[in-house]
Amino acid sequence: MDYHHAALAREAELEQVRLATEHALRTDPRYQPYFAGYTPASIEAFIQHYARHKVSCLEQGPGMVKFRLHQVIEYQEEAYERLFDVQRKKLFDLQVRWRAGEITLPGVQTYQQFEAWQRNGIHRCPFLPPITRAEYELYRDWLASDACQEFANHQDYYRNDSEWQDYNAMRAEWVRAQAPPTPPTEENKRQEYIEYPAWFAYYDARTGTPAGYPFATHSNRRGELQDHYMDLAREERWALNPPKPYVPDPRPDVMNLHNEPDAFADAPDRYLTEDDWHFAEFTRRFDPDPETLLAYRRAMLCVYNGNYNNVLSHTSQNLELLADARGPWPVPTHADWRQGIYAAAARLHRELLLAALPAVFEDYEFRLQAGLQPAPPDEYRAYHDDKPAEDPAKECRIMPYLKEGILRGRELAGEPRNFNY
């Protein structure tokens, strides 16, 4: 049964519960002494309220229990998830060596599989050694250092787990940084650029990694060959089935919105987003009473001003984070009050994670010593514990289209149909 059928069935079930509850409260003699002395109208209102509220508890209660559990263990779960940044760095280092042709890894035949292991099986990756106490202490020092700014809610500091293994985008950013500035071309407009993660750089600087690592010290031989073989296979497909030529639409896209201000200094206290600008323009041109409608719109934006501006939205989230402080918490002075809120929230977030980290590492060590698999790193695990664990090896296998593309590309290059390149 799909989601929608299940939802309809559950809705019908709860409606039956509501009707049965109302009927029982009206007719069952055992409830009548409780209602004695109250007016009939108030009794009927109570019966309907009780039945609705009972259904609401049955419908939303299980999710709310999970949410409360998440709130209680929120920072322990996040600290545990962050602990695996150690494994993410080690996995990236293996990818660097694999791309350079220095090593082979069991089951790994494409560079996309490193991202798959990062996403689906970083806690059970068979070619990653466990986190050592020395690595844990290095990571704890990183969290406590000024080099780590990944705390609270700020548009300039964020964690995107999908980018940890994006070697190509990191290398492209490194190449761009080495070259003098040039006007953008159509090709590099499509290229993604990601800065080398600050945690990776911190780890390198404290473990004797050679200068210029990884892009100046290791080639991308295997990655480039994989792309070459895939290009050969793609060109063959296009030759046999030419794609339709792309003809850009010369008309402007009415919903092609500009970016919202992404820095505190750039964002006014109140402004209308580009979408609201289109709304206002259309209203002035076509609505019979535009000024009244726009006055209502401005009032709505003032009331809901935490949600129509990136900066104010982050500030609202930081105020929620500050509610986790156990007692008074200092807010530093700043000419921009939002920056002061962010600084206070970031300091609190850092301290809560540092306080939680020792216990989660001890639990990680205990599980290893007891012969148990480490739990998957998931800061929302309270919601997911009822789901069966997936086999990461199955999730991280080579994708069939990549396998066939590479092998066919090898054939077209006059090379053996295998992955020994």
Legacy VTK file of the C-alpha trace (Angstrom):
# vtk DataFile Version 3.0
C-alpha trace
ASCII
DATASET POLYDATA
POINTS 421 float
0.000 0.000 0.000
1.521 3.352 -0.988
1.779 6.400 1.248
-1.430 8.079 0.072
-3.592 4.974 0.488
-2.119 4.407 3.943
-2.795 8.033 4.891
-6.408 7.799 3.750
-6.883 4.543 5.659
-5.399 6.092 8.805
-7.624 9.160 8.446
-10.705 6.950 8.169
-9.585 4.903 11.190
-9.140 8.022 13.315
-12.518 9.373 12.241
-14.085 6.123 13.455
-12.276 6.555 16.775
-13.687 10.085 17.101
-17.253 9.006 16.355
-17.028 5.967 18.663
-15.620 8.105 21.481
-18.410 10.672 21.177
-21.039 7.921 21.110
-19.580 6.197 24.171
-19.386 9.438 26.172
-23.013 10.218 25.371
-24.444 6.750 26.065
-22.233 4.740 28.443
-23.680 4.922 32.015
-20.248 4.855 33.662
-19.490 8.407 32.452
-22.740 9.968 33.647
-21.705 10.555 37.292
-18.733 12.583 36.028
-21.063 14.847 34.034
-23.625 15.292 36.839
-24.196 18.906 37.749
-23.028 20.389 34.443
-25.268 22.004 31.855
-26.215 19.855 28.827
-24.644 22.333 26.367
-21.296 22.293 28.180
-21.370 18.486 28.400
-21.875 18.202 24.632
-19.088 20.731 23.974
-16.740 18.762 26.272
-17.604 15.453 24.550
-16.772 16.864 21.123
-13.577 18.542 22.402
-12.409 15.373 24.184
-12.999 13.195 21.109
-11.155 15.605 18.815
-8.274 15.982 21.253
-7.993 12.211 21.745
-7.739 11.720 17.970
-5.160 14.507 17.735
-3.030 12.823 20.430
-3.267 9.451 18.680
-2.359 11.036 15.337
0.484 13.319 16.396
1.626 11.757 19.651
4.084 9.149 18.291
5.883 11.804 16.257
5.933 14.183 19.237
7.477 11.464 21.444
10.269 11.070 18.885
10.679 14.831 18.685
11.029 15.092 22.490
13.593 12.284 22.450
15.488 14.150 19.734
15.440 17.317 21.861
16.806 15.463 24.885
19.721 13.856 23.010
20.130 16.464 20.270
23.710 17.507 21.041
24.900 13.977 21.812
23.616 12.873 18.408
25.161 15.841 16.633
28.489 15.340 18.414
28.471 11.684 17.372
27.648 12.621 13.769
30.483 15.162 13.751
32.920 12.657 15.231
32.776 10.876 11.881
34.400 13.900 10.244
37.574 11.990 11.174
36.471 9.120 8.916
35.388 11.545 6.189
38.894 12.985 6.089
40.484 9.525 6.002
38.109 8.474 3.220
39.044 11.562 1.204
42.747 10.789 1.650
42.118 7.283 0.316
40.284 8.778 -2.646
43.308 11.003 -3.375
45.627 7.986 -3.398
43.143 5.896 -5.415
42.832 8.602 -8.064
46.628 8.860 -8.300
46.860 5.106 -8.893
48.794 4.452 -5.684
46.266 2.000 -4.212
43.274 -0.148 -5.065
40.347 -0.684 -2.708
38.015 -3.702 -2.515
34.884 -3.110 -4.568
35.812 0.456 -5.554
35.930 0.947 -9.321
34.647 4.522 -9.750
35.263 7.740 -7.867
31.508 8.156 -7.315
31.662 5.257 -4.869
33.622 7.370 -2.392
30.661 9.717 -2.126
28.380 6.682 -1.746
30.460 5.343 1.162
30.489 8.806 2.726
26.701 9.065 2.468
25.619 5.501 3.228
28.323 3.671 5.110
30.966 5.910 6.666
30.428 4.073 9.989
31.013 0.607 8.458
33.434 1.268 5.601
35.583 -1.902 5.415
38.750 -0.131 4.262
38.703 2.611 6.932
40.424 1.825 10.244
38.481 2.818 13.389
38.832 6.259 14.917
41.773 6.301 17.335
41.980 8.271 20.581
44.688 10.459 19.042
42.380 11.263 16.115
39.517 11.979 18.510
41.704 14.376 20.511
42.801 16.129 17.325
39.182 16.553 16.289
38.227 17.836 19.745
41.031 20.422 19.463
39.643 21.414 16.075
36.141 21.988 17.460
37.598 24.137 20.242
39.779 26.195 17.886
38.989 29.462 16.139
39.584 27.663 12.831
36.239 25.905 13.289
33.326 28.221 12.591
30.654 25.606 11.810
28.343 26.527 14.658
24.865 27.995 15.080
23.054 29.286 11.993
24.952 31.554 9.611
24.807 31.704 5.827
28.613 31.877 5.555
29.321 28.877 7.834
27.456 25.644 7.181
27.980 21.916 6.899
26.983 20.184 3.683
27.625 16.470 4.032
27.231 15.868 0.304
30.410 17.857 -0.408
32.964 16.017 1.750
34.095 13.755 -1.110
33.589 16.165 -4.040
37.193 16.005 -5.222
36.455 17.520 -8.644
34.828 20.676 -7.258
37.628 21.104 -4.683
40.307 20.662 -7.340
38.534 23.146 -9.623
38.555 25.728 -6.813
42.269 25.058 -6.175
43.088 25.489 -9.887
41.067 28.698 -10.031
42.888 30.063 -6.985
46.293 29.429 -8.640
45.463 31.305 -11.853
45.092 35.054 -12.386
41.476 36.250 -12.538
39.898 35.879 -15.976
36.421 36.658 -17.357
34.048 33.713 -16.820
33.409 31.413 -19.772
30.323 29.327 -20.456
32.274 26.215 -19.407
33.444 27.483 -16.040
30.031 28.981 -15.342
28.780 25.375 -15.262
31.726 24.160 -13.156
31.087 23.712 -9.444
33.650 25.132 -7.021
34.024 24.045 -3.395
36.699 25.174 -0.983
38.866 22.506 0.625
37.152 21.860 3.995
38.656 23.742 6.914
38.744 20.521 8.984
40.776 18.805 6.247
43.273 21.704 6.209
43.525 21.644 10.025
44.183 17.889 9.971
46.835 18.285 7.248
48.632 21.059 9.106
48.935 18.984 12.284
49.853 15.618 10.818
52.898 16.514 8.749
51.116 16.483 5.382
53.361 17.932 2.644
52.708 21.467 1.394
50.348 21.629 -1.559
48.513 18.440 -0.612
46.506 17.002 -2.217
46.186 18.673 -5.612
49.819 19.719 -6.070
51.232 16.453 -4.720
49.003 13.789 -6.286
47.800 13.343 -9.838
44.203 12.679 -10.820
45.245 10.027 -13.339
42.540 7.466 -12.621
39.774 10.054 -12.333
40.728 11.615 -15.659
40.841 8.210 -17.357
37.392 7.344 -16.006
35.997 10.617 -17.397
37.754 9.935 -20.737
36.176 6.500 -21.075
32.739 7.829 -20.139
33.126 10.595 -22.758
33.960 8.027 -25.457
30.859 5.990 -24.618
28.699 9.128 -24.544
29.989 10.293 -27.919
29.132 6.903 -29.395
25.585 7.090 -28.026
25.129 10.590 -29.395
26.456 9.525 -32.790
23.914 6.688 -32.927
21.061 8.748 -31.423
21.845 12.454 -31.864
20.263 14.597 -29.140
17.943 17.380 -30.196
19.840 20.682 -30.445
19.301 22.968 -27.496
17.535 26.180 -28.448
17.423 28.643 -25.537
14.139 30.470 -24.996
14.841 34.184 -25.586
11.998 35.206 -23.290
12.886 36.100 -19.669
11.816 33.769 -16.892
9.319 35.591 -14.704
10.397 33.508 -11.707
14.132 33.902 -12.276
14.708 35.354 -8.836
17.805 37.194 -7.701
19.603 35.909 -4.619
18.578 37.313 -1.289
21.235 39.270 0.621
23.647 36.761 2.096
25.585 38.914 4.523
24.410 40.809 7.587
25.889 44.040 6.216
23.976 43.681 2.940
20.549 42.960 4.374
18.299 45.880 5.376
16.015 45.445 8.335
13.095 45.027 5.975
12.996 44.463 2.256
10.782 42.768 -0.269
12.217 39.728 -1.999
12.277 39.544 -5.771
9.207 37.316 -5.694
7.370 39.996 -3.697
8.585 42.596 -6.197
6.860 40.643 -8.976
3.760 40.408 -6.807
3.777 44.161 -6.223
4.404 44.984 -9.881
1.593 42.699 -11.040
-0.746 44.081 -8.369
-0.125 47.707 -9.389
-0.774 46.919 -13.029
-3.869 44.755 -12.748
-5.545 44.781 -9.306
-8.553 47.113 -8.985
-7.431 48.257 -5.512
-3.631 47.832 -5.510
-2.756 50.167 -2.618
-5.004 48.359 -0.139
-3.674 44.943 -1.163
-0.050 46.109 -0.982
-0.648 47.709 2.427
-1.943 44.349 3.667
1.114 42.667 2.138
3.530 45.057 3.873
1.777 44.449 7.195
2.098 40.684 6.714
5.803 40.975 5.971
6.356 43.049 9.095
4.541 40.474 11.229
6.310 37.498 9.638
9.665 39.238 9.187
11.589 36.238 10.496
10.705 34.178 7.458
11.139 36.365 4.386
14.791 37.265 4.842
17.688 34.790 5.055
19.473 36.817 7.728
16.425 37.237 9.933
15.532 33.576 9.479
18.997 32.541 10.713
18.644 34.979 13.621
15.335 33.397 14.607
16.986 29.958 14.580
19.848 31.256 16.706
17.394 32.608 19.275
15.864 29.120 19.465
19.345 27.651 19.975
20.005 30.093 22.830
16.941 28.688 24.585
19.051 25.551 25.204
21.301 27.500 27.595
20.968 26.268 31.173
20.630 29.670 32.790
21.834 33.150 31.761
24.078 33.285 28.689
26.094 36.377 27.701
25.375 38.109 24.390
28.359 40.152 23.170
27.824 43.745 22.145
27.798 44.448 18.429
26.687 47.315 16.215
24.415 44.804 14.459
22.273 43.045 17.063
21.900 40.015 14.771
25.656 39.490 14.784
25.614 39.598 18.581
22.885 36.942 18.687
24.844 34.781 16.240
28.089 35.078 18.262
26.293 34.071 21.479
24.557 31.138 19.789
27.770 29.955 18.134
29.658 29.981 21.446
26.850 28.050 23.155
26.648 25.535 20.296
30.421 24.959 20.453
30.385 24.398 24.217
27.406 22.021 24.105
29.092 19.913 21.415
32.422 19.885 23.248
30.637 18.795 26.431
28.902 15.943 24.593
31.901 14.712 22.596
33.789 12.705 25.294
30.786 10.534 26.138
29.984 9.755 22.505
33.592 8.768 21.821
33.615 6.513 24.902
30.426 4.874 23.597
32.076 4.444 20.185
35.145 2.802 21.815
32.961 0.556 23.980
31.022 -0.729 20.971
34.255 -1.587 19.155
35.711 -3.353 22.205
32.458 -5.312 22.646
32.542 -6.456 19.028
29.492 -4.356 18.086
29.092 -2.325 14.922
29.203 1.457 15.431
25.803 3.080 15.116
25.274 5.102 11.933
26.049 8.804 12.398
22.694 10.536 12.181
21.881 13.606 14.251
18.165 12.793 13.799
18.515 9.141 14.809
15.706 9.481 17.341
13.323 9.593 14.384
14.918 6.707 12.485
15.661 4.006 15.046
12.599 2.015 14.032
13.923 1.519 10.498
15.972 -1.577 9.638
19.634 -0.909 8.914
20.656 -1.085 5.273
23.717 -3.011 4.133
26.134 -0.211 3.131
28.069 -2.481 0.770
24.884 -2.940 -1.251
24.249 0.807 -1.306
27.824 1.569 -2.394
28.172 -0.775 -5.357
29.176 0.599 -8.735
26.252 2.113 -10.605
25.325 0.004 -13.659
25.436 2.957 -16.073
28.968 3.824 -14.899
30.115 0.229 -15.181
28.825 -0.157 -18.729
30.026 3.302 -19.789
33.586 2.760 -18.574
33.877 -0.736 -20.006
32.465 0.392 -23.363
34.813 3.379 -23.365
37.739 1.045 -22.789
36.663 -1.018 -25.795
36.385 2.087 -27.977
39.896 3.095 -26.884
41.212 -0.311 -27.994
41.836 -1.410 -24.416
40.714 -4.495 -22.439
37.170 -4.481 -21.104
38.146 -4.310 -17.438
38.903 -1.801 -14.678
42.683 -2.261 -14.679
43.700 1.218 -15.728
LINES 1 422
421 0 1 2 3 4 5 6 7 8 9 10 11 12 13 14 15 16 17 18 19 20 21 22 23 24 25 26 27 28 29 30 31 32 33 34 35 36 37 38 39 40 41 42 43 44 45 46 47 48 49 50 51 52 53 54 55 56 57 58 59 60 61 62 63 64 65 66 67 68 69 70 71 72 73 74 75 76 77 78 79 80 81 82 83 84 85 86 87 88 89 90 91 92 93 94 95 96 97 98 99 100 101 102 103 104 105 106 107 108 109 110 111 112 113 114 115 116 117 118 119 120 121 122 123 124 125 126 127 128 129 130 131 132 133 134 135 136 137 138 139 140 141 142 143 144 145 146 147 148 149 150 151 152 153 154 155 156 157 158 159 160 161 162 163 164 165 166 167 168 169 170 171 172 173 174 175 176 177 178 179 180 181 182 183 184 185 186 187 188 189 190 191 192 193 194 195 196 197 198 199 200 201 202 203 204 205 206 207 208 209 210 211 212 213 214 215 216 217 218 219 220 221 222 223 224 225 226 227 228 229 230 231 232 233 234 235 236 237 238 239 240 241 242 243 244 245 246 247 248 249 250 251 252 253 254 255 256 257 258 259 260 261 262 263 264 265 266 267 268 269 270 271 272 273 274 275 276 277 278 279 280 281 282 283 284 285 286 287 288 289 290 291 292 293 294 295 296 297 298 299 300 301 302 303 304 305 306 307 308 309 310 311 312 313 314 315 316 317 318 319 320 321 322 323 324 325 326 327 328 329 330 331 332 333 334 335 336 337 338 339 340 341 342 343 344 345 346 347 348 349 350 351 352 353 354 355 356 357 358 359 360 361 362 363 364 365 366 367 368 369 370 371 372 373 374 375 376 377 378 379 380 381 382 383 384 385 386 387 388 389 390 391 392 393 394 395 396 397 398 399 400 401 402 403 404 405 406 407 408 409 410 411 412 413 414 415 416 417 418 419 420
